[in-house]
Amino acid sequence: MSNEALDREVATSDSGSRYAEVQRSTEFTDLRRRFRRFVFTLTALFMAWYFLYVLLSSFAVGFMSTKVFGEINVGLIFGLLQFVSTFAITVIYVRWADRHFDPAAEALRERVEGSAQ
């Protein structure tokens, strides 16, 4: 559906069907697809990293208990890196959303709200 056709549909329909029409639009579908692809990819990577940590802790005890310096061992470093990776994922998501997702969502919202008036 073209932008003009979407604008006409949104302008002539009531609010419930207006948003249903937006939901069926290619812009919204593309926005949702890009969001899911980004979020599911990051989630899969984090889960793989987390399960690697759990599996190494369970089945590679010798490796995980290897001293790196003082009383600090590989397992402790990997455990702390879980926190670091969580914050890194948050920063990556915020930057991605600010650059790609939010501008597209805002443009779609403005068009829908603008054509509703």
C-alpha positions in Angstrom: 0.0 0.0 0.0 1.4 3.4 -1.0 1.8 6.3 1.5 -0.9 8.2 -0.2 -3.3 5.3 -0.1 -2.5 4.7 3.6 -3.1 8.4 4.3 -6.5 8.3 2.6 -7.5 5.1 4.4 -6.4 6.5 7.8 -8.2 9.8 7.2 -11.5 8.3 6.2 -11.8 5.5 8.8 -12.7 5.6 12.4 -9.9 5.3 15.0 -10.1 1.5 15.6 -10.0 0.6 11.9 -7.5 3.4 11.3 -4.9 1.7 13.6 -5.8 -1.7 12.1 -5.0 -0.3 8.7 -1.7 1.1 9.9 -0.9 -2.3 11.4 -1.4 -3.9 8.0 0.7 -1.2 6.2 4.1 -2.1 4.7 5.8 0.7 6.8 4.5 -0.8 10.1 5.3 -4.4 9.0 8.9 -3.3 8.0 9.3 -1.5 11.3 8.2 -4.6 13.3 10.3 -6.9 11.2 13.5 -4.8 11.8 12.8 -4.5 15.5 12.3 -8.3 15.9 15.3 -9.1 13.8 17.5 -6.9 15.9 16.1 -7.9 19.3 15.9 -11.6 18.6 19.5 -11.6 17.3 20.8 -9.9 20.4 18.7 -12.1 22.7 20.0 -15.3 21.0 23.6 -14.1 21.3 23.2 -13.2 24.9 21.5 -16.5 25.7 24.3 -18.4 23.9 26.9 -16.5 26.0 24.9 -17.1 29.2 24.5 -20.9 28.5 28.2 -21.2 27.6 28.9 -19.7 31.1 26.6 -22.1 32.8 27.9 -25.1 30.9 31.5 -24.2 31.5 30.7 -23.8 35.2 29.1 -27.2 35.3 31.4 -29.3 33.0 34.7 -27.4 32.8 35.3 -26.8 36.5 39.1 -27.1 36.1 39.1 -24.4 33.4 36.8 -22.1 35.3 38.8 -22.4 38.5 42.0 -21.5 36.8 43.6 -18.6 38.7 44.3 -15.6 36.6 45.7 -13.3 39.3 45.5 -13.6 43.1 42.2 -15.2 44.0 40.6 -14.1 40.8 39.7 -17.1 38.5 38.3 -17.5 35.0 34.8 -18.3 36.4 34.7 -15.0 38.4 35.8 -13.0 35.3 33.2 -14.7 33.1 30.5 -14.1 35.8 31.4 -10.4 35.9 31.4 -10.3 32.1 27.8 -11.4 32.2 27.0 -8.0 33.9 29.2 -6.1 31.4 27.5 -7.8 28.5 24.0 -6.9 29.9 25.0 -3.2 30.0 26.6 -3.4 26.6 23.4 -4.8 25.1 21.4 -2.0 26.7 23.8 0.6 25.2 23.7 -1.1 21.8 19.9 -1.2 21.8 19.5 2.4 22.8 21.9 3.6 20.1 20.2 1.4 17.5 16.8 2.6 18.5 17.8 6.2 18.5 19.3 5.9 15.0 17.0 3.5 13.2 13.8 2.5 15.0 12.6 5.7 16.8 12.8 8.0 13.7 10.8 5.5 11.6 8.3 4.9 14.3 8.0 8.7 14.9 7.4 9.4 11.2 4.7 6.7 11.1 3.0 8.1 14.2 3.1 11.7 12.9 1.6 10.5 9.6 -1.2 8.6 11.3 -2.0 11.3 13.8 -1.7 14.0 11.1 -4.1 12.3 8.8 -6.6 11.7 11.6 -7.2 15.4 12.1 
